[in-house]
């Protein structure tokens, strides 16, 4: 397989399915923290820097 045909194959893949795959990954990673049941864990992570080490 020559360099030119590899480039053409990868370009075709990116034009057809690559953008769709990247969009799907972006949407999943963006929505992941907002899934049900994660509010308590997210609030704990958000306020972690304000806790004293003796607070427990």
KELODO-922423 format. One record per residue: x, y, z of N, C-alpha, C in turn; residue number from 0; residue in one letter. Coordinates in steps of 0.001 Angstrom, whole numbers, always signed. Layout:
       n_u       n_v       n_w      ca_u      ca_v      ca_w       c_u       c_v       c_w   seq   type
         X         Y         Z         X         Y         Z         X         Y         Z   NUM      A
...
***
This chain:
       n_u       n_v       n_w      ca_u      ca_v      ca_w       c_u       c_v       c_w   seq   type
      +850     -1169        +0        +0        +0        +0      +899     +1237        +0     0      X
      +718     +2059      -973     +1568     +3237     -1066     +1070     +4332      -131     1      X
     +1903     +5328       +47     +1571     +6436      +952      +343     +7181      +439     2      X
      +231     +7331      -855      -889     +8074     -1428     -2215     +7350     -1189     3      X
     -2241     +6054     -1365     -3494     +5325     -1170     -3873     +5251      +313     4      X
     -2885     +5188     +1201     -3172     +5208     +2638     -3794     +6545     +3015     5      X
     -3230     +7608     +2501     -3780     +8938     +2763     -5213     +9035     +2248     6      X
     -5443     +8562     +1048     -6793     +8617      +481     -7783     +7804     +1301     7      X
     -7348     +6630     +1782     -8220     +5793     +2594     -8553     +6489     +3917     8      X
     -7543     +7040     +4581     -7777     +7732     +5851     -8616     +8984     +5655     9      X
     -8405     +9676     +4552     -9194    +10876     +4262    -10661    +10504     +4043    10      X
    -10897     +9440     +3325    -12262     +8989     +3079    -12926     +8563     +4396    11      X
    -12190     +7854     +5252    -12717     +7434     +6546    -13071     +8654     +7397    12      X
    -12187     +9634     +7440    -12438    +10833     +8233    -13636    +11612     +7685    13      X
    -13752    +11684     +6374    -14866    +12409     +5769    -16193    +11715     +6017    14      X
    -16192    +10396     +6071    -17455     +9687     +6170    -17847     +9359     +7607    15      X
    -16981     +8701     +8358    -17349     +8210     +9684    -16560     +8847    +10812    16      X
    -15423     +9425    +10531    -14579     +9993    +11574    -15247    +11124    +12330    17      X
    -15872    +12029    +11596    -16537    +13154    +12244    -17707    +12675    +13088    18      X
    -18435    +11712    +12590    -19560    +11162    +13344    -19072    +10474    +14624    19      X
    -17984     +9740    +14545    -17428     +9070    +15722    -16927    +10090    +16742    20      X
    -16246    +11140    +16274    -15761    +12164    +17202    -16918    +12896    +17866    21      X
    -17992    +13140    +17132    -19167    +13780    +17702    -19803    +12892    +18769    22      X
    -19895    +11607    +18504    -20472    +10676    +19477    -19629    +10630    +20753    23      X
    -18310    +10570    +20615    -17431    +10550    +21781    -17575    +11849    +22564    24      X
    -17625    +12976    +21882    -17789    +14266    +22546    -19096    +14319    +23329    25      X
    -20185    +13870    +22724    -21476    +13916    +23401    -21504    +13012    +24629    26      X
    -20933    +11835    +24527    -20897    +10912    +25670    -20063    +11498    +26799    27      X
    -18878    +12025    +26481    -18015    +12573    +27523    -18588    +13839    +28133    28      X
    -19322    +14610    +27368    -19938    +15824    +27883    -21120    +15493    +28786    29      X
    -21890    +14474    +28446    -23078    +14124    +29215    -22765    +13238    +30420    30      X
    -21594    +12613    +30458    -21256    +11645    +31508    -21433    +12202    +32923    31      X
    -20968    +13403    +33264    -21140    +13891    +34642    -22585    +14202    +35011    32      X
    -23458    +14326    +34035    -24844    +14710    +34302    -25795    +13521    +34365    33      X
    -25263    +12319    +34379    -26144    +11154    +34431    -26819    +11077    +35802    34      X
    -27959    +10416    +35870    -28716    +10346    +37125    -27896     +9714    +38255    35      X
    -28066    +10246    +39450    -27403     +9692    +40611    -26006    +10222    +40869    36      X
    -25533    +11142    +40069    -24171    +11634    +40230    -24105    +12991    +40928    37      X
    -25242    +13562    +41309    -25251    +14895    +41909    -24405    +14951    +43180    38      X
    -24589    +13991    +44080    -23858    +14002    +45350    -22355    +13896    +45116    39      X
    -21966    +13015    +44236    -20536    +12829    +43957    -19938    +14069    +43296    40      X
    -20680    +14699    +42394    -20197    +15911    +41736    -20073    +17062    +42725    41      X
    -21043    +17204    +43629    -20964    +18272    +44625    -19796    +18046    +45585    42      X
    -19552    +16803    +45947    -18411    +16488    +46803    -17102    +16846    +46114    43      X
    -16988    +16523    +44854    -15774    +16848    +44105    -15602    +18359    +43956    44      X
    -16718    +19076    +43774    -16646    +20522    +43587    -16240    +21256    +44857    45      X
    -16594    +20713    +46024    -16295    +21398    +47286    -15104    +20795    +48023    46      X
    -14441    +19839    +47422    -13339    +19139    +48066    -12207    +20096    +48464    47      X
    -11920    +21101    +47654    -10794    +21977    +47958    -11065    +22879    +49152    48      X
    -12329    +23025    +49572    -12656    +23882    +50686    -12681    +23153    +52031    49      X
    -12542    +21845    +52006    -12546    +21074    +53240    -11183    +21111    +53900    50      X
    -11199    +21227    +55211     -9968    +21155    +55989     -9617    +19680    +56125    51      X
     -8350    +19378    +56258     -7955    +17973    +56374     -8487    +17339    +57653    52      X
     -8889    +18138    +58648     -9431    +17610    +59884    -10944    +17472    +59863    53      X
    -11601    +17906    +58760    -13065    +17827    +58676    -13554    +16394    +58543    54      X
    -12763    +15543    +57943    -13184    +14152    +57815    -13808    +13943    +56540    55      X
***
